[in-house]
Amino acid sequence: MAVAVAGCAGPSVKPLPTEAAVDAAKPLMTWKDLLSRPKPAPDATVRYGADALQVVDVWKPSGAKYGKGPHPAVVMIHGGCWQTGIAERDIMNWIAGDLREHGVGVWNIEYRGVDRGGGYPGTYLDVGAAADMFALRGREYGFKTGAPVVVIGHSAGGHLTLWLTRRWGLAKGDALRGDKPLKVDLAISQGGLPDLRAQTTLPDHGCGAEAAAQMARGEFARTSPPEMPKGRARELQFNNDRDSIAPPSFGAAYGAEMVTTAGEGHAELIAPDTISWSKQRAVILKAFGLKDAKK
């Protein structure tokens, strides 16, 4: 993996008591801070296509505490400016491992970026196929696949998470929709980049404008969530106020429910010991009717 970027109905999330104590002058987490930590490993990797990138990492709770399952599980989508050369699925390993330790499985999707044969339509076909395989075969790996279905994605993966959630509203017969698209109940965007049209007008953005243009190819009504029909799912955005890649203004422009954390940036959203991640984890556990067994 390379990293080269500076980049279900329910009540709103309340700020944690410790958030008020955050020091705005505290240095932000860097990618090195995250990537230099010991990295947990998945339990298995399964293939959904012939390309080397068309795989999913499976993270399965185990041990006497959680039994044999089936376990609740989230579908996870990594970011990296839609480019494989910037990031791959293992950038999510730390929070995937954290969820596993809390009794939640993970279906962590890899896909072809715009630099590896993806973009429009390849990336969407990959993400759709991998997500739909969770519904069809997730039980084989010890997961509950019925409602609630929770999907979570970081940065460009936040865009793909929201797209996957609204994909159900595409016309039947549309290849991007698929025959039996996964029905999402809760979509969590972690510092997402939801508006592809807006991203194509931001050449100075950390991800640039070209990758977004390749992800849309002018088909904004089928690829950019704010221009797609809103579905039945709850869409929840987590944004940090010191995030230069996906500032809260991006979430506000999208208009879905948003939770903002003070004093944290883009990397903190996928680090297991941060305030912003603890909020996300709490929402996920609550969606599945679980308590935080580690407290």
N, C-alpha and C positions, 0 to 999 in steps of 0.2 A: 504494500500500500504506500502511496505517496500522498503527502498533503502539502499543497502549495498555496493555500488561500489564507488571507488574514481572516481566508474563507472556504350517545345514549343520554337522554335528557338528565339533567342534574343541576345542582346549585353551582354558582360560580365559586372559584377557588379563592379562599381568603389568604391574605399574606401570613406567612409564618411569624411567630413572635420574634424570632431572631433576626428577621429581615431589617428591623429598625436599627439594628446595631451594625449594619454593613457600612464599612468605611469606603466612601466614594473614591478616596485616593489610593485604595489598595490596588496593587498591580493586577491587571487582568491575566487570566490563565492563557498561556500560549499553547500552540499545538505541541511543542516539545514537552511542556509540562504534562500533557496528557499522554503522548505517545511513548514517553520514556518510562512509564510505569509498567510493572509486570502485567502482561495482557492475558486475560482469561481466554480459553479456547472453547469452541462449540463442541457439541457431542457428535455431530454428524454433518455431512454435506451431501445434498441431494441435487440431482440434475433435472432441469425442466426443458432443456434444449441442447443442441449439439455444440454450440459455441462454448469456449472455456469460461466465459463470463455468465453463462446462463445456468446459474446454480443458486441454491439457498442453503444457508447455514442453519442448522437446527440446534436450539438450546432447550434442554429438557430438565426440569426439576427432578431431583432424585433423593433417595435416602428415606429413612423411616418417617421423617417429618412430613413429607409430601406423598409418599406411597407411589404406586405404579401409575396413577392417573386414571382417566384422562385429565390433563391439566389445562387451565385457561392459558391462552397464548396470544401474543400480539404479533401482527405482521409489521415488520420494520423495514424502512427504506433509507439508505444513507444518502448523503449529499456529496458535494465536491464540484459545484458549478456544472453539473451534468457531464463531467469529464472523468473518464476512468483514470487518466494520468494524474489527476489531482487527488482523488480519494476512491477507495473501494470499501466494501462492506465491513472490513475489520476495524474501521474507524469507530464503529458502533459497539465493538466487543465489550467495552467497559460497562456500558449501561445494560447490554444484553446479559452479561454475567450477573449484574446486580439484580435484574428482574428474576433471573433463574434462582438466585439465593432467596428471593421473596416468594417463591412458589409459582412464578409466571413463566411460561415457555416463550420462546421467541422464534419467529420464522423470518430470518434476516436475508433479504433479497439482494442479490447481485444482478447487475444489468449492464448492457452495452451503453457506454457513454457516446457522446457525439464524436469523439475521437477514436471510437472503436466500432463503427458501423451502426451506432444508435442514432439519437436525434429523432426527427420525425420520419417514419413512424416507428423505427426499431426500438427505441427506449420504451415507448408506451406498450408495444406488443410484448416486450420482455416483462415489464412490471405487471401487466395484466395477466399474462400466462402464469407467472410465479404466484401471484395472489390467488388466482382461481384454483391453482393446484393445492393451496392451503385448504380451501373448502372441500375439494375432492378427496385429498389424501392425508390431510392433517391428522386424522384419527389413527392412521397407520403409525404415526410417530408419537402417539400418546397425548394428542391435543384435543380439547373440545373445539369444535368448529362452528357450533351454532351461536346464536346471539347471547351476549353481545360480542360482535366482531370489532376489534380495536386495531387501528392502523396508526403507526407513528413514524414520522420522518423528519430528518434534520436538513435545514438549508434548502438546497435544490431538491432533496428528498421530501421536504415539506410541501413543495409544489406538487411532487408526484403523489404524495399522500392525499392532498386535496383533490387532485385530478382523479385518482382512483375512487375517491368517495363520490364524485359527481359523474363518473363514467357511466353509471347506470342510466342516466338520462339521455345518453347518445342514442341515435336512431338504431332500431333493430336492423341487423345486417351490416352495420358499421364495423369494420375490422378492429377498430380501437375499442369498441364496446365488448366484443366477444359474445359467445353464445350464452354463457351463464356467468355474468360478471359478479364478482364477490359483493355481497350486500354489507356495507359498512355501517356500524352503529355509532362509533366514536372515532373521529379523526383528530389526531394531535399533530399540529405543525410546530416544529421546534425551530424558531428563527427562520421560518420558511420564506421562499421567494415566489409567492402565489401568482403574481401578475406577469405573464410572459410578455405581453405587449409593452408594459412599462419597462421591463428589463431590457428590451431591445432599444430603448431610447437612452440607456445609461452606459455609454462607453467607458466612463471613468469608474464604474462600479468594480468591486473586487473580482467579480466574475466576468466583467466585460459585457458586451452586448451580443457578440457573435454566437455564443453557445445558445443563448435564449432564442435567437433568430433561427438557428438550426433545429431547435426543439419545436418551433411553431411552423415554420415554412408557410406563414400566412394563414394557417388553419387555427386561428385563435379560438373560434367557437367550439373547437373539438379538443383543444390542448391547454387552454388557459382557464383555470377554475372560475375566475370572476365572470367570464363570459359564457360559462356552461350553466345549464339549469341546476338550481340548488336542489339537493336530494333530501332524504329523510334523516340523514345522520346529524348528530351533533358535531360541529366543527369547533375545535378549541385551539387557539394559537397561544404559544408561549414565546414571549419576546423579552429580551434583556435590554435595559436602558443604555448599556455601554457597548452594544453590539453594532459595529460599524458595517458589517455585511448585511444584516437584516434588522435595521432599527425598528422600534415600535411603530414608526410612521408607516412602514410596509403593512403591518398587521392592521393598523387603523384604516388604511385605504381599502383593504380587503373587506372589512366590515363584520367579520364573524367575531364571536366571543374571544376575548383576549385577556391574558394574564401577564402582567409585566413585573419583572424582578429588578430591583435596584442593585447597582454595583457590580453586575456581572456582564460578560460578553458572549461571543458566539461559541467558543469552545466549552464554556461552562454548561451549556445546554445538554451536552452529551458526556459529562463527567459525573460519576456516581456520588461524589461527596459535596455537591454544591446545593445551594438553596433552590435554584431553578429546577434541578433534576428532582429534588425531594418533593417538590410540588407536583411534578409530572407523575412521579411514581405513586403518589397518594391518589391521584385521579385514576390511574390505571387499576390500582388495588381496589378502590371503591367500585369501579365499574364491574369488577369481577366478584364483588361481595367479599373481598378478603381484608383481613386486618394485617397491619405491619407486624409480623411475627418477630422481627428483629429488635423492636423497641423494648 
